[in-house]
């Protein structure tokens, strides 16, 4: 069994496209609201009738480098603070009303931040009506004489319009008047609300151009609001229940058979005058959502849309009745939109419900901006991105206008207050982007095939007929029988019809003859009248044929003129495009010239700076060469000077050292002679002095090895000094550091360290093998003797892998003599006088043999020693 495939849903036919390739840009106008008394700063300046300039307020940086930037924006027309409502209407709304009467659609919406004057521009104030009341006045002043009776045009609830006969319209009127549940239309003669009485001025007699006199018109209005992205009907009358009120029901958007969007179930009221229309509007205006915010006392919380529908249908061939053909009914509409202002909750102080309302308002405006941006991108870049109309009810409702179903105009209302600078800047950028969007021009309505001027000819015929009847003394009536009754009354009078005798045979036959004669005369008059009427009709038909031929000729000429006008318009559009392109190129050329000038100035300044730096560099190089030459001379002079000085010092040092060596040699010879003299036998020693014990001489205190020759044994036996045993002996392994400059004192007791590695300079290899460290250090004591210090420490391994020594103890080894000898010993028997010390200072043993040991700081080999033979200062 073969299963049948599912039938596919038929594809919806694409929306109709306008046949005309001509496109019009979206007209954007700007209106500046006057500053209030408490406002101080102003950020907007009107430069010309089409240009405004924005000034950044103090403290607001518009550039990354911190500079203040002034931006200019161009509009189709700029309206300053002194422009009246009438002047705004003449430039903005009047062309849209003219197109409405010609059968074309139009869209006008007000855009701006909260408190910028949008509602005032649209509605107005007492004594100063806005765009909406002026538009109503113009419509009814233009179509007033050609309006059809009420209910002749009837809506079909599918965005269409039907035509009823006069009888059906009368029945519909009676039914609605008797139906109490249906809302009654406001009578045009009803007294206006005093609050809006000054906004409508019936005495305004301005009219639109291009009104078709051969058509009948009827106006229908509807008023909706878009609140939190839901559509509500402001003209819908609901039964008020004080106990349990019902919330208003939201409406939905639908698409008609022409793919135009409309609000399903929205109430459309037929009005016959501007006063009646504005009264209906004001009734819905009172239901609109408004709230008090920090920036606006009556801030609109919803987008309001006031729709004016104009239905028109041609008259029949006689010009007397409306043609009963639905296809010949043309419906055009004008949408006046008052968008709610964008706002920041931080500045308006909104809370709770107001925050939600502000979020929905800003989101819908963002969707509108997104749709405009994508339309602009598709037109300028040739892309085919889908425009997200359905993301918001505002854009979804008016998507047909952007697809070419009518003209689009926008009035940008701005507040020049300095606090509104950031929001105004965003509004200006959106307006600038919107001007670059082009909308296809709507198609002209088809021309009816009936003869033009039918209404005028019908009226002229009726007026002529009434005039003829009036001349003949007859009543002015539209009935043909009543028109010929005066002629019948002009016949001879009837004979007397009084019967006095029942057998009278004369009166009745005479009356019958008279009536027959009158009937014959009347028939003859009717025939003559019919002949005259037929002749008149033939003449009229002949005139009509002539007029038709002339009208056809005029129509052909008009079509040719229209073609010529179209060619002219095309050429004008091309010229405007080329002029715009030329201006743009000139602007680019100016920018390039300015940029080139800036670059040339920079080039000259850089070239000048380069030359300056080159001159400075050359000057510095010359100064450097001079300085080098001068320094070379100074260095050579200094080198020569120091060479001579060093040579002089070396010679002086050599001479001094030679003298010292000679003196030492002489002293040693004298010392040798003294020692040798002391060993000579038979020479008695001089008796000691009995006064006080003498300090032993240096020869006696120094060990034997200090002398160049072996010293004899002294006559007196000195007490052997006691030496303390060193504490360095132990089981650890030691590094015994003895510098090469250490002296061997020849003492009996010497520090002996077992398991020690003797080094003259510490090194890493020796320290890594041992645990202890000892340094033998010799220095001069306070009594002039040489004492030895053993500086001990522990070898510690460092974190970097090396070794370090931490000193822990110092042992001092000192040699002392128990007997005190005399302080000096004479070198010979013949001692010079007491006051003569010329040779005694050099021959004194203490002076000759005194040695000083000092440590040299900063040596690379660790603690080192230098020995200097210095002359000890004698005590007084």
ROBADO-633260 format. One line per field, with one value per residue (C-alpha): residue in one letter; x, y, z; residue number from 1. Coordinates in steps of 0.1 Angstrom, whole numbers, always signed. Layout:
N
code	(A;...)
east	(X;...)
north	(Y;...)
up	(Z;...)
pos	(NUM;...)
This chain:
876
code	(X;X;X;X;X;X;X;X;X;X;X;X;X;X;X;X;X;X;X;X;X;X;X;X;X;X;X;X;X;X;X;X;X;X;X;X;X;X;X;X;X;X;X;X;X;X;X;X;X;X;X;X;X;X;X;X;X;X;X;X;X;X;X;X;X;X;X;X;X;X;X;X;X;X;X;X;X;X;X;X;X;X;X;X;X;X;X;X;X;X;X;X;X;X;X;X;X;X;X;X;X;X;X;X;X;X;X;X;X;X;X;X;X;X;X;X;X;X;X;X;X;X;X;X;X;X;X;X;X;X;X;X;X;X;X;X;X;X;X;X;X;X;X;X;X;X;X;X;X;X;X;X;X;X;X;X;X;X;X;X;X;X;X;X;X;X;X;X;X;X;X;X;X;X;X;X;X;X;X;X;X;X;X;X;X;X;X;X;X;X;X;X;X;X;X;X;X;X;X;X;X;X;X;X;X;X;X;X;X;X;X;X;X;X;X;X;X;X;X;X;X;X;X;X;X;X;X;X;X;X;X;X;X;X;X;X;X;X;X;X;X;X;X;X;X;X;X;X;X;X;X;X;X;X;X;X;X;X;X;X;X;X;X;X;X;X;X;X;X;X;X;X;X;X;X;X;X;X;X;X;X;X;X;X;X;X;X;X;X;X;X;X;X;X;X;X;X;X;X;X;X;X;X;X;X;X;X;X;X;X;X;X;X;X;X;X;X;X;X;X;X;X;X;X;X;X;X;X;X;X;X;X;X;X;X;X;X;X;X;X;X;X;X;X;X;X;X;X;X;X;X;X;X;X;X;X;X;X;X;X;X;X;X;X;X;X;X;X;X;X;X;X;X;X;X;X;X;X;X;X;X;X;X;X;X;X;X;X;X;X;X;X;X;X;X;X;X;X;X;X;X;X;X;X;X;X;X;X;X;X;X;X;X;X;X;X;X;X;X;X;X;X;X;X;X;X;X;X;X;X;X;X;X;X;X;X;X;X;X;X;X;X;X;X;X;X;X;X;X;X;X;X;X;X;X;X;X;X;X;X;X;X;X;X;X;X;X;X;X;X;X;X;X;X;X;X;X;X;X;X;X;X;X;X;X;X;X;X;X;X;X;X;X;X;X;X;X;X;X;X;X;X;X;X;X;X;X;X;X;X;X;X;X;X;X;X;X;X;X;X;X;X;X;X;X;X;X;X;X;X;X;X;X;X;X;X;X;X;X;X;X;X;X;X;X;X;X;X;X;X;X;X;X;X;X;X;X;X;X;X;X;X;X;X;X;X;X;X;X;X;X;X;X;X;X;X;X;X;X;X;X;X;X;X;X;X;X;X;X;X;X;X;X;X;X;X;X;X;X;X;X;X;X;X;X;X;X;X;X;X;X;X;X;X;X;X;X;X;X;X;X;X;X;X;X;X;X;X;X;X;X;X;X;X;X;X;X;X;X;X;X;X;X;X;X;X;X;X;X;X;X;X;X;X;X;X;X;X;X;X;X;X;X;X;X;X;X;X;X;X;X;X;X;X;X;X;X;X;X;X;X;X;X;X;X;X;X;X;X;X;X;X;X;X;X;X;X;X;X;X;X;X;X;X;X;X;X;X;X;X;X;X;X;X;X;X;X;X;X;X;X;X;X;X;X;X;X;X;X;X;X;X;X;X;X;X;X;X;X;X;X;X;X;X;X;X;X;X;X;X;X;X;X;X;X;X;X;X;X;X;X;X;X;X;X;X;X;X;X;X;X;X;X;X;X;X;X;X;X;X;X;X;X;X;X;X;X;X;X;X;X;X;X;X;X;X;X;X;X;X;X;X;X;X;X;X;X;X;X;X;X;X;X;X;X;X;X;X;X;X;X;X;X;X;X;X;X;X;X;X;X;X;X;X;X;X;X;X;X;X;X;X;X;X;X;X;X;X;X;X;X;X;X;X;X;X;X;X;X;X;X;X;X;X;X;X;X;X;X;X;X;X;X;X;X;X)
east	(+0;+14;+10;+0;+23;+10;-1;+20;+7;+3;+29;+16;+18;+44;+33;+26;+54;+49;+54;+71;+109;+110;+120;+117;+140;+124;+118;+132;+125;+138;+120;+138;+119;+124;+144;+124;+132;+151;+174;+208;+230;+221;+237;+220;+224;+204;+229;+205;+171;+184;+214;+218;+250;+255;+279;+293;+286;+314;+329;+317;+345;+336;+370;+396;+422;+399;+390;+355;+339;+311;+290;+266;+235;+214;+177;+151;+139;+148;+122;+135;+120;+100;+82;+45;+23;+8;+42;+52;+19;+24;+59;+53;+17;+0;+18;+7;-30;-29;-17;-44;-71;-55;-57;-22;-11;+11;+29;+40;+56;+72;+105;+126;+135;+110;+100;+111;+76;+63;+28;+26;+37;+11;-19;-12;-24;-55;-53;-25;-36;-10;-6;-36;-63;-49;-49;-86;-95;-78;-95;-130;-126;-116;-141;-170;-193;-186;-193;-217;-245;-237;-235;-233;-197;-195;-164;-163;-140;-113;-96;-120;-149;-184;-209;-246;-276;-294;-322;-298;-279;-312;-321;-287;-290;-323;-311;-280;-301;-325;-297;-288;-259;-240;-220;-236;-215;-207;-229;-211;-234;-227;-209;-172;-154;-142;-107;-103;-126;-96;-77;-102;-109;-137;-131;-99;-108;-76;-83;-63;-55;-66;-100;-120;-155;-169;-164;-181;-160;-164;-139;-133;-110;-96;-73;-50;-21;+8;+14;+41;+40;+2;-23;-54;-83;-88;-122;-137;-166;-169;-196;-180;-184;-175;-175;-154;-140;-128;-93;-92;-87;-57;-60;-40;-25;-37;-30;-56;-59;-36;-9;-14;-13;-43;-56;-84;-115;-105;-134;-136;-159;-174;-172;-186;-167;-134;-150;-167;-134;-114;-140;-137;-99;-101;-123;-96;-68;-82;-77;-41;-15;+4;+25;+44;+82;+111;+117;+81;+49;+27;+50;+35;+39;+27;+29;-3;-15;-43;-55;-75;-91;-106;-130;-139;-160;-169;-204;-223;-226;-254;-234;-263;-257;-225;-214;-224;-191;-168;-138;-142;-139;-105;-94;-63;-51;-29;-13;-2;+21;+32;+60;+68;+101;+132;+144;+169;+155;+184;+174;+136;+136;+113;+104;+83;+58;+75;+107;+89;+72;+105;+121;+94;+95;+132;+131;+104;+125;+156;+137;+126;+163;+174;+148;+159;+196;+190;+169;+197;+223;+202;+198;+233;+253;+230;+224;+192;+190;+156;+142;+129;+95;+78;+101;+79;+42;+52;+74;+51;+21;+39;+60;+39;+49;+86;+78;+64;+28;+31;+53;+71;+79;+95;+97;+126;+118;+149;+154;+183;+190;+226;+216;+199;+231;+238;+202;+200;+232;+217;+185;+206;+225;+193;+178;+209;+207;+169;+174;+195;+166;+146;+109;+93;+67;+31;+12;-14;-50;-66;-86;-123;-137;-166;-167;-151;-173;-204;-214;-210;-231;-259;-260;-261;-289;-310;-303;-314;-345;-355;-349;-371;-399;-396;-399;-431;-445;-445;-431;-396;-398;-378;-409;-417;-455;-453;-432;-460;-489;-486;-492;-523;-536;-534;-563;-598;-620;-645;-683;-707;-713;-743;-773;-807;-828;-822;-834;-809;-791;-773;-749;-732;-726;-713;-689;-678;-671;-651;-631;-623;-612;-590;-575;-568;-551;-531;-520;-509;-490;-473;-463;-449;-430;-417;-405;-388;-372;-360;-346;-330;-315;-302;-286;-271;-258;-242;-227;-216;-199;-181;-170;-159;-138;-123;-118;-101;-79;-72;-65;-41;-23;-23;-8;+19;+24;+26;+52;+71;+67;+79;+110;+115;+112;+136;+161;+156;+162;+193;+204;+198;+217;+246;+245;+245;+274;+292;+287;+300;+330;+336;+334;+358;+381;+380;+388;+417;+430;+428;+445;+472;+477;+481;+505;+525;+526;+538;+563;+577;+578;+595;+620;+627;+632;+654;+676;+677;+688;+713;+729;+728;+744;+771;+778;+779;+803;+826;+825;+832;+862;+875;+869;+887;+917;+917;+914;+941;+964;+954;+959;+993;+1003;+990;+1007;+1040;+1036;+1027;+1055;+1080;+1064;+1064;+1100;+1109;+1090;+1106;+1141;+1133;+1119;+1150;+1172;+1152;+1152;+1190;+1194;+1173;+1191;+1224;+1211;+1199;+1232;+1250;+1226;+1231;+1269;+1267;+1244;+1269;+1297;+1278;+1270;+1306;+1318;+1296;+1313;+1348;+1364;+1379;+1357;+1335;+1300;+1291;+1275;+1237;+1222;+1205;+1178;+1150;+1148;+1155;+1132;+1149;+1162;+1148;+1177;+1170;+1132;+1135;+1141;+1174;+1163;+1155;+1192;+1213;+1240;+1234;+1231;+1250;+1235;+1226;+1242;+1209;+1186;+1151;+1120;+1105;+1071;+1041;+1019;+983;+974;+954;+918;+919;+928;+900;+886;+874;+893;+907;+918;+950;+953;+988;+996;+1031;+1038;+1036;+1068;+1083;+1087;+1107;+1086;+1087;+1050;+1035;+998;+997;+964;+961;+943;+947;+952;+977;+971;+985;+953;+918;+903;+870;+886;+902;+871;+849;+869;+870;+845;+866;+887;+915;+934;+968;+969;+999;+997;+1016;+1004;+1001;+1035;+1053;+1054;+1041;+1010;+994;+957;+940;+906;+885;+852;+828;+827;+790;+777;+757;+725;+743;+767;+796;+812;+811;+830;+812;+837;+830;+861;+895;+925;+954;+990;+1013;+1050;+1061;+1094;+1095;+1127;+1128;+1159;+1170;+1151;+1182;+1216;+1245;+1262;+1297;+1316;+1318;+1283;+1274;+1259;+1224;+1211;+1227;+1203;+1216;+1229;+1210;+1177;+1192;+1214;+1188;+1179;+1142;+1140;+1159;+1141;+1105;+1082;+1046;+1022;+990;+963;+958;+921;+905;+931;+920;+938;+920;+937;+972;+1000;+1024;+1055;+1067;+1097;+1086;+1103;+1085;+1079;+1099;+1082;+1092)
north	(+0;+33;+60;+93;+123;+151;+181;+212;+244;+268;+295;+330;+353;+379;+414;+437;+460;+495;+497;+530;+528;+563;+565;+592;+595;+597;+633;+642;+675;+689;+711;+728;+733;+766;+765;+769;+797;+775;+760;+776;+756;+751;+725;+732;+761;+767;+775;+778;+767;+732;+728;+727;+724;+705;+719;+695;+709;+715;+684;+661;+648;+637;+627;+602;+630;+650;+677;+691;+684;+703;+683;+696;+678;+686;+681;+688;+717;+730;+748;+771;+781;+809;+788;+786;+755;+767;+770;+736;+722;+739;+723;+689;+677;+696;+676;+644;+656;+666;+630;+616;+633;+621;+585;+580;+568;+587;+582;+610;+601;+623;+611;+624;+620;+625;+660;+673;+685;+656;+656;+694;+694;+667;+678;+714;+734;+757;+784;+767;+736;+711;+690;+668;+695;+714;+683;+676;+712;+709;+676;+687;+722;+704;+676;+693;+698;+663;+642;+613;+608;+589;+551;+551;+539;+509;+491;+453;+446;+434;+467;+471;+494;+488;+511;+511;+526;+556;+534;+509;+538;+552;+518;+515;+549;+541;+507;+523;+550;+524;+501;+513;+489;+504;+536;+567;+588;+622;+648;+674;+700;+690;+716;+710;+704;+738;+722;+717;+744;+767;+740;+737;+768;+763;+797;+784;+783;+768;+739;+711;+709;+682;+673;+652;+667;+637;+615;+613;+611;+599;+601;+574;+577;+552;+558;+531;+530;+505;+499;+474;+460;+454;+472;+488;+506;+540;+545;+513;+519;+493;+490;+503;+481;+499;+466;+445;+465;+446;+453;+464;+437;+439;+438;+418;+427;+410;+412;+420;+407;+435;+424;+456;+454;+465;+462;+436;+446;+482;+506;+530;+561;+579;+617;+646;+676;+685;+694;+660;+642;+661;+655;+617;+620;+638;+612;+586;+609;+609;+571;+572;+560;+590;+593;+619;+615;+636;+650;+653;+660;+642;+617;+594;+558;+544;+550;+565;+561;+582;+568;+589;+568;+586;+565;+579;+564;+579;+591;+573;+585;+609;+624;+619;+588;+569;+540;+508;+490;+479;+477;+514;+524;+538;+539;+560;+566;+590;+577;+603;+586;+601;+579;+578;+594;+574;+578;+566;+553;+569;+604;+599;+583;+555;+527;+495;+497;+528;+508;+481;+508;+526;+492;+484;+519;+518;+483;+493;+524;+502;+478;+508;+519;+484;+481;+515;+505;+473;+490;+515;+487;+468;+499;+512;+479;+458;+432;+413;+410;+403;+434;+423;+441;+415;+422;+451;+460;+495;+483;+455;+478;+503;+479;+485;+522;+512;+487;+515;+519;+556;+586;+586;+618;+621;+652;+650;+670;+680;+697;+721;+717;+708;+679;+662;+663;+625;+615;+643;+630;+595;+610;+630;+600;+581;+610;+612;+575;+577;+604;+579;+554;+556;+545;+537;+562;+549;+542;+566;+554;+542;+568;+561;+557;+581;+616;+642;+670;+648;+664;+699;+691;+674;+704;+728;+708;+709;+746;+754;+733;+750;+784;+775;+763;+794;+816;+798;+803;+766;+750;+740;+703;+674;+654;+656;+655;+684;+703;+702;+708;+746;+741;+721;+748;+773;+754;+769;+765;+737;+744;+745;+710;+717;+693;+706;+679;+642;+640;+667;+653;+684;+692;+658;+654;+690;+682;+650;+669;+696;+670;+651;+684;+692;+657;+660;+694;+679;+650;+674;+694;+663;+652;+686;+686;+652;+663;+693;+671;+646;+674;+687;+653;+649;+683;+675;+641;+659;+684;+655;+638;+669;+673;+637;+641;+673;+656;+627;+650;+669;+635;+625;+658;+654;+619;+634;+662;+636;+617;+649;+657;+623;+627;+661;+647;+619;+645;+666;+636;+627;+663;+663;+631;+644;+677;+657;+636;+667;+683;+651;+650;+687;+680;+651;+674;+700;+674;+661;+696;+703;+670;+677;+711;+696;+670;+697;+718;+688;+680;+716;+715;+681;+693;+724;+703;+679;+707;+722;+688;+683;+717;+709;+675;+690;+716;+689;+668;+698;+705;+668;+668;+700;+684;+652;+672;+692;+661;+643;+673;+673;+635;+637;+666;+648;+615;+633;+650;+618;+599;+625;+625;+587;+587;+613;+594;+561;+577;+592;+559;+541;+566;+564;+526;+526;+549;+527;+496;+513;+524;+489;+474;+499;+491;+454;+459;+479;+452;+426;+445;+450;+413;+404;+428;+412;+378;+390;+373;+391;+421;+425;+434;+468;+466;+470;+501;+499;+524;+506;+475;+482;+470;+442;+452;+441;+418;+400;+397;+386;+350;+338;+332;+368;+377;+372;+353;+329;+347;+336;+321;+349;+351;+351;+322;+335;+318;+298;+312;+290;+285;+275;+245;+253;+243;+236;+200;+177;+149;+173;+180;+215;+240;+256;+290;+305;+335;+336;+368;+351;+352;+322;+334;+304;+296;+262;+257;+258;+253;+219;+208;+171;+161;+197;+209;+237;+265;+299;+311;+295;+278;+260;+226;+227;+241;+214;+186;+201;+210;+236;+266;+284;+315;+324;+362;+382;+418;+442;+442;+473;+466;+464;+425;+404;+384;+356;+351;+319;+328;+297;+291;+265;+257;+259;+248;+275;+270;+277;+248;+267;+270;+298;+303;+314;+326;+313;+317;+336;+323;+347;+334;+359;+357;+376;+379;+377;+399;+435;+448;+482;+501;+508;+493;+513;+503;+511;+523;+558;+569;+603;+629;+627;+653;+640;+615;+617;+581;+567;+567;+545;+524;+516;+479;+486;+510;+489;+456;+469;+455;+462;+437;+449;+432;+443;+447;+438;+412;+387;+359;+363;+379;+388;+406;+433;+440;+475;+485;+515;+536;+534;+566;+571;+578;+610)
up	(+0;-10;+16;+2;+10;+32;+13;+19;+32;+3;+4;+12;-18;-13;-4;-32;-43;-56;-93;-90;-86;-71;-35;-9;+21;+55;+63;+97;+114;+146;+171;+201;+233;+251;+283;+316;+340;+365;+338;+333;+310;+273;+251;+217;+193;+162;+134;+105;+94;+87;+111;+149;+169;+202;+228;+255;+290;+314;+329;+300;+278;+244;+232;+245;+247;+270;+245;+241;+207;+191;+167;+140;+127;+96;+93;+66;+87;+122;+143;+170;+202;+186;+159;+163;+161;+128;+111;+123;+108;+75;+70;+85;+85;+57;+29;+46;+48;+11;+3;+25;+5;-27;-15;-1;+33;+57;+90;+114;+147;+174;+189;+218;+254;+282;+288;+253;+242;+220;+234;+232;+196;+187;+208;+218;+247;+252;+226;+207;+189;+178;+147;+153;+156;+127;+106;+115;+105;+72;+64;+71;+56;+24;+21;+40;+10;-4;+27;+24;+49;+80;+77;+39;+44;+67;+80;+75;+106;+83;+75;+46;+37;+22;+6;+15;-2;+13;+25;+42;+58;+72;+86;+101;+117;+132;+145;+162;+177;+192;+203;+238;+242;+213;+220;+206;+183;+194;+176;+157;+172;+207;+228;+231;+264;+277;+282;+245;+231;+222;+204;+176;+155;+130;+115;+99;+62;+48;+24;+8;-28;-52;-37;-62;-65;-82;-50;-17;+15;+50;+80;+105;+135;+160;+190;+205;+230;+232;+269;+280;+245;+247;+225;+241;+225;+241;+225;+237;+261;+288;+315;+347;+377;+409;+429;+406;+377;+347;+333;+297;+271;+249;+211;+185;+152;+120;+83;+57;+22;+10;+36;+56;+94;+114;+150;+151;+171;+173;+174;+145;+149;+120;+125;+104;+118;+133;+166;+168;+159;+185;+211;+205;+206;+240;+254;+247;+258;+293;+294;+284;+309;+323;+355;+375;+374;+385;+350;+338;+357;+331;+315;+289;+299;+266;+228;+215;+179;+165;+131;+106;+79;+49;+27;-7;-35;-69;-79;-106;-142;-134;-105;-82;-61;-48;-70;-53;-60;-32;-55;-63;-26;-18;+19;+29;+64;+84;+116;+141;+167;+200;+211;+248;+257;+264;+300;+325;+358;+377;+367;+368;+402;+389;+413;+410;+381;+367;+363;+343;+321;+315;+305;+280;+266;+261;+246;+220;+210;+208;+184;+163;+162;+152;+124;+110;+112;+93;+67;+62;+60;+34;+12;+14;+14;-8;+19;+25;+62;+78;+95;+130;+128;+150;+180;+190;+185;+173;+144;+136;+132;+109;+89;+58;+57;+56;+28;+6;+16;+24;+33;+67;+86;+120;+143;+168;+199;+219;+253;+252;+289;+297;+319;+288;+267;+267;+259;+232;+216;+212;+198;+172;+161;+156;+136;+115;+107;+100;+73;+52;+49;+17;+14;-19;-31;-29;-61;-74;-72;-104;-123;-125;-161;-156;-170;-147;-134;-129;-96;-110;-141;-121;-98;-127;-143;-111;-107;-143;-140;-108;-124;-153;-131;-110;-140;-150;-115;-107;-75;-74;-71;-83;-94;-131;-124;-100;-126;-152;-129;-133;-171;-164;-141;-170;-189;-192;-161;-159;-164;-134;-121;-99;-104;-95;-111;-111;-146;-158;-189;-199;-170;-169;-206;-207;-179;-195;-228;-209;-191;-223;-239;-210;-211;-248;-242;-214;-235;-263;-238;-224;-259;-266;-234;-241;-275;-260;-233;-259;-279;-248;-239;-274;-272;-238;-250;-279;-256;-233;-263;-272;-236;-234;-265;-251;-218;-235;-253;-221;-204;-231;-227;-190;-193;-216;-191;-163;-182;-187;-151;-142;-164;-148;-113;-122;-136;-105;-83;-103;-100;-63;-60;-80;-60;-28;-41;-52;-18;-2;-24;-17;+19;+16;-5;+23;+49;+28;+22;+59;+67;+40;+55;+90;+77;+59;+90;+109;+82;+84;+122;+122;+95;+115;+147;+128;+116;+151;+165;+137;+145;+182;+175;+153;+180;+207;+185;+180;+217;+223;+200;+217;+251;+240;+228;+260;+281;+261;+269;+305;+308;+291;+314;+344;+334;+329;+362;+381;+363;+375;+410;+412;+400;+427;+454;+443;+445;+478;+491;+479;+495;+527;+527;+520;+549;+571;+561;+568;+602;+609;+599;+621;+650;+645;+644;+676;+692;+681;+696;+728;+731;+723;+748;+775;+769;+774;+805;+834;+831;+861;+858;+871;+905;+905;+917;+951;+945;+927;+905;+869;+841;+821;+788;+755;+749;+781;+774;+738;+731;+719;+684;+679;+677;+646;+667;+695;+728;+759;+790;+814;+848;+865;+860;+851;+861;+834;+823;+826;+795;+797;+777;+746;+746;+708;+712;+706;+684;+656;+625;+624;+598;+613;+595;+601;+579;+563;+582;+616;+637;+656;+691;+702;+733;+750;+749;+714;+704;+688;+672;+661;+630;+616;+581;+581;+555;+550;+534;+539;+509;+502;+498;+532;+549;+533;+551;+586;+614;+633;+623;+642;+632;+647;+651;+665;+678;+700;+736;+758;+775;+742;+740;+712;+722;+702;+699;+688;+672;+670;+651;+637;+600;+588;+555;+537;+518;+485;+489;+503;+538;+564;+597;+628;+654;+690;+711;+714;+734;+742;+746;+763;+775;+807;+826;+864;+871;+863;+847;+840;+814;+792;+785;+773;+742;+756;+786;+775;+778;+765;+786;+799;+777;+745;+729;+693;+693;+723;+704;+678;+700;+726;+725;+732;+704;+680;+686;+690;+664;+657;+641;+626;+605;+569;+563;+529;+519;+493;+512;+544;+575;+565;+581;+573;+595;+599;+619;+637;+663;+697;+713;+744;+777;+794)
pos	(1;2;3;4;5;6;7;8;9;10;11;12;13;14;15;16;17;18;19;20;21;22;23;24;25;26;27;28;29;30;31;32;33;34;35;36;37;38;39;40;41;42;43;44;45;46;47;48;49;50;51;52;53;54;55;56;57;58;59;60;61;62;63;64;65;66;67;68;69;70;71;72;73;74;75;76;77;78;79;80;81;82;83;84;85;86;87;88;89;90;91;92;93;94;95;96;97;98;99;100;101;102;103;104;105;106;107;108;109;110;111;112;113;114;115;116;117;118;119;120;121;122;123;124;125;126;127;128;129;130;131;132;133;134;135;136;137;138;139;140;141;142;143;144;145;146;147;148;149;150;151;152;153;154;155;156;157;158;159;160;161;162;163;164;165;166;167;168;169;170;171;172;173;174;175;176;177;178;179;180;181;182;183;184;185;186;187;188;189;190;191;192;193;194;195;196;197;198;199;200;201;202;203;204;205;206;207;208;209;210;211;212;213;214;215;216;217;218;219;220;221;222;223;224;225;226;227;228;229;230;231;232;233;234;235;236;237;238;239;240;241;242;243;244;245;246;247;248;249;250;251;252;253;254;255;256;257;258;259;260;261;262;263;264;265;266;267;268;269;270;271;272;273;274;275;276;277;278;279;280;281;282;283;284;285;286;287;288;289;290;291;292;293;294;295;296;297;298;299;300;301;302;303;304;305;306;307;308;309;310;311;312;313;314;315;316;317;318;319;320;321;322;323;324;325;326;327;328;329;330;331;332;333;334;335;336;337;338;339;340;341;342;343;344;345;346;347;348;349;350;351;352;353;354;355;356;357;358;359;360;361;362;363;364;365;366;367;368;369;370;371;372;373;374;375;376;377;378;379;380;381;382;383;384;385;386;387;388;389;390;391;392;393;394;395;396;397;398;399;400;401;402;403;404;405;406;407;408;409;410;411;412;413;414;415;416;417;418;419;420;421;422;423;424;425;426;427;428;429;430;431;432;433;434;435;436;437;438;439;440;441;442;443;444;445;446;447;448;449;450;451;452;453;454;455;456;457;458;459;460;461;462;463;464;465;466;467;468;469;470;471;472;473;474;475;476;477;478;479;480;481;482;483;484;485;486;487;488;489;490;491;492;493;494;495;496;497;498;499;500;501;502;503;504;505;506;507;508;509;510;511;512;513;514;515;516;517;518;519;520;521;522;523;524;525;526;527;528;529;530;531;532;533;534;535;536;537;538;539;540;541;542;543;544;545;546;547;548;549;550;551;552;553;554;555;556;557;558;559;560;561;562;563;564;565;566;567;568;569;570;571;572;573;574;575;576;577;578;579;580;581;582;583;584;585;586;587;588;589;590;591;592;593;594;595;596;597;598;599;600;601;602;603;604;605;606;607;608;609;610;611;612;613;614;615;616;617;618;619;620;621;622;623;624;625;626;627;628;629;630;631;632;633;634;635;636;637;638;639;640;641;642;643;644;645;646;647;648;649;650;651;652;653;654;655;656;657;658;659;660;661;662;663;664;665;666;667;668;669;670;671;672;673;674;675;676;677;678;679;680;681;682;683;684;685;686;687;688;689;690;691;692;693;694;695;696;697;698;699;700;701;702;703;704;705;706;707;708;709;710;711;712;713;714;715;716;717;718;719;720;721;722;723;724;725;726;727;728;729;730;731;732;733;734;735;736;737;738;739;740;741;742;743;744;745;746;747;748;749;750;751;752;753;754;755;756;757;758;759;760;761;762;763;764;765;766;767;768;769;770;771;772;773;774;775;776;777;778;779;780;781;782;783;784;785;786;787;788;789;790;791;792;793;794;795;796;797;798;799;800;801;802;803;804;805;806;807;808;809;810;811;812;813;814;815;816;817;818;819;820;821;822;823;824;825;826;827;828;829;830;831;832;833;834;835;836;837;838;839;840;841;842;843;844;845;846;847;848;849;850;851;852;853;854;855;856;857;858;859;860;861;862;863;864;865;866;867;868;869;870;871;872;873;874;875;876)
